[in-house]
Amino acid sequence: MSALSAIREGFVGLGYAADSIRHGYRYGDVLAEGARDLRIDLAAFVSTPTSYRSAAFGVIEGAQPEAVELARKHRSLGAPYLFVVSGDAASLWTYDEEGQPVRDGEVATGSLEPFFREHGQDWTPDAIRRAKRARSPGREAQGSLFDGLFQNQIAHVTRTRLDSMVSQALAQFGEPRDTLTRPLYRSLFRLLAAKVLADRGHEAAAGWRGADVTDVLNGISRHYGLGTHSGVILEADRLTRSWQVIAGGFSLANVSADDLAFVYENTFVTAKTRADFATHSTPAVVAEHVVGAIDFDRFDLRELKVYEPFCGASPLLLAAMGRVRDLLPVAIGERERHDVLVRTLSGDDADPFAVEVSRLSLILGDWPNGNGWDVREADLLEAGRLDGRLLGADVVLCNPPFEAFGSQGKARYPQMAANGKTKGAAVLARIVAARPSALGIVMPRTLLQGSTFEGVRRAIEKAYGTIKTVSLPDKVFLAAGLETSLLVAQDPRIPGGGAGTRIVSEVVRDADRKRYLTTGAVSARRATFREPDEEAAGELWVRSLEELWQHLRGSARLGDVASIHRGLEWRGNQTLAISHDPRPGYVPGLGNIAGSLHQFAVGRRTYLNVEAGKVRRALAHPWERPKVIVNAVRHGRGRWPLAAAVDRNGLRCSQQFFGVWPHDAADLEPIGAVLNGPLANAHMIDGSSMKGLRVDALASVPLPHDLASLRGIGAAVDAYAEEVAGMVFQDPATVGRLTERLHAIDRVVLRAYALPTRLEDELLDFFVGHEGERTVQHPASHWWATEIPAEAEGVSAEEAAFLRLLDGADAGRADSSGRRLAGLLARLDALVGDMDIDLDAPIEDDLA
């Protein structure tokens, strides 16, 4: 038996289906310049259709001295492993995170059978699927040097090249994309599907490369039963040039179906389409994140129904298709697998082009089978349409339109608009009311916290026993600039059942956006369990300092002792309402956030238009009265979002600020000090988005148990604010004095909360490493991270060094827990000394 035959038998023994093992497999080298095609002697895939996502093994015959170059050459295959066979030996290669070849072993060709048995657990289709998924932090690779992160690099390059190729094809039309007709876009996408068919060598596509473009379009339409659309023949000349660009581009034989969905949502969807159909693309990593959080193993695949309303190009259905396919028996036939998938997956969209792209994406995702997919053109906001399609759905996956209904929308969809202020809120309310076994939703960040979705969050908590929420930063979605969240709920509650609710929250920080899009790795993960007898509060977001906020749950809130309002908004151009110079009809105030407000000090002032008829809202609030001014737009993206200052000069403020009017004027300085302190800033980090700050989040800031105890802080606040306002030169002495005054205010405020030491330490540790983010007018370190003198509080130099090491702090520094432990050790040492106990003596001697 030849080495290739022996390796093929090894694949079969591991559970690879016969149609997933290909001889002489040809594919496009996306990592090389130009349109180079490659051929590999043998390739095994975890499932069909074949693509870099499903590739498991490559096998090539070649000289061993060239093995590393052969492994590098065939990286685009996407297989975690490559055998290079030479004579009576075969070397095994894998790839690191950067896609560089790593030698992973060698075997004599006569010993391949025991070699496969030895690696059986790590090389089965299921094991390869797990290995190919990008590793998240803390998860170690199991039994392999392979790093799944490299798969995402192939996806990124593939999509970049697809976008470039389609953009060149669109450029052949010679006019802006927004002016092109929908039939042209649909024709171009069909040509893309035709190229996939041709590059994969399908018999139906024989001769298409040099054929007349109308013949190609008619051929692909007949093959997939897509029907015809008007306007194509008149555009034959331009379509011919576009087909030449596509046909001559790099091979699409090895691309994945979700790559084509990406092209639709990134390249084909125009600004007008987004406006008309509220289209916002769902990146594959987000779709896989949602689907991956659902336990599909619990379902009977013969009965499972997965539905995606507002499906677009069906990215969520494609991710679900991959998950269901993974669960089907490896030996299942193509036709039977197709029947299961078609019966399982369905979707709807109002955009007819999106419906066609969805069907084509599902067709190509289930290669080489044909059509039959239940994806319909439907306006799901019409009365009863969504409810009817939700009937019988076990899993509902949805990225609904985010937009508000507006007056026209309310008039057109009165029944749906009654379910929520926005289309997304209304849709989610109907989905939850249908009580599917599991739901996975993509929504704006306000879903997790905020009054808009409070009712539906309560309903979700009452309905499901396992809930996952994910906070994503902005710019994850190509066209939706707002911050996004994911919600997955499953394990439906049995009425009257006693089980509690497990809530898991994941966050992707702004700094980790690129890593998430590339690897799927989250920045942090937190979990809590809510007992069944607790009232469903709709708190589905597990905050960074959850135990601290639970401790303060019974505390008074800022909204209990003060009125809070956002600043002025104007009709028309907002910038015209702000002037740097005095003008008739304008009064002194704060316009733009930059440079206007610091902690405890008002900065640059401008003049705001207060003419009747020009101001749309907030003019009637008592701006002339003493108040605390707080920024409504975050100061940066760090952990010090707030700056607050007392104003007794009657300043008006734009909508970039809040006005806070205490019910008792004696609380002005205490409230300002609280809002500038670490606890309020941490609370706003956990309660608002990365862009704006919400009124309800500010109103819910916990207050010390006795706010009146802080009324004596006014003198310290005024002294600090006065010196900051008059500061000209930042000499070390002035900076040191100001920093110490700021630290003293922080200490007094934090002491008023009377927190347990452990919770106070957790709060203060939350800010370590974020010193420069505080909005003050001078450099300021953290008072809980200052140097420990060698002999301070009875601590020797050796003990201080040990405490720094214990705390993991920088040399010469330690946090508050270290300082407290130092004091405790000193007191313990003094106590032992007073008791005159010999610690070196045997214990029984002391007892005697």
Secondary structure, 3 states (H helix, E strand, C coil): CCHHHHHHHHHHHHCCCHHHEEEEEEEECCCCCCCCEEEEEEEEECCCCCCCCCEEEEEEECCHHHHHHHHHHCHHHCCCEEEEEECCEEEEEEECCCCCEEEEEEEEHHHHHHHHHHCHHHHCHHHHHHHHCCCCCCCCCCCCCCCCHHHHHHHHHHHHHHHHHHHHHHHCCCCCHHHCCHHHHHHHHHHHHHHHHHHCCCHHHCCCCCCCHHHHHHHHHHHHCCCCCCCCHHHHHHHHHHHHHHHCCCCCCCCCHHHHHHHHHHHHCCHHHHHHHCCCCCCHHHHHHHHHCCCHHHCCCCCCCEEECCCCCCHHHHHHHHHHHHHCCCCCCHHHHHHHHHHHEEEEECCHHHHHHHHHHHHHHCCCCCCCCEEEECCCCCCCHHHHHHCCCCEEEECCCCCECHHHHHHHCHHHHCCCCEHHHHHHHHHHHHCCCEEEEEEEHHHCCCHHHHHHHHHHHHHEEEEEEEEECCCCCCCCCCCEEEEEEEEECCCCCCCCEEEEEEECCHHHHHHHHHHCCCCEEEEEEECCCCCCCCCCCCCCCHHHHHHCCCCCEHHHHEEEEECEEECCCHHHHEECCCCCCEEEEECCCCCCEECCEECCCEEEECCCCCEEECCCCCCCCCEEEEECECCCCCCCCCCEEEECCCCEEECCEEEEEECCHHHHHHHHHHHHCHHHHHHHHHHCCCCECCHHHHHCCECCCCHHHHHHHHHHHHHHHHHHHCCCCCCHHHHHHHHHHHHHHHHHHHHHHCCCHHHHHHHHHCCCCCHHHCCCCCCCCCHHHCCCCCCHHHCCHHHHHHHHHHHCCCCCCCCHHHHHHHHHHHHHHHHHHHHCCCCCCCHHHHHC
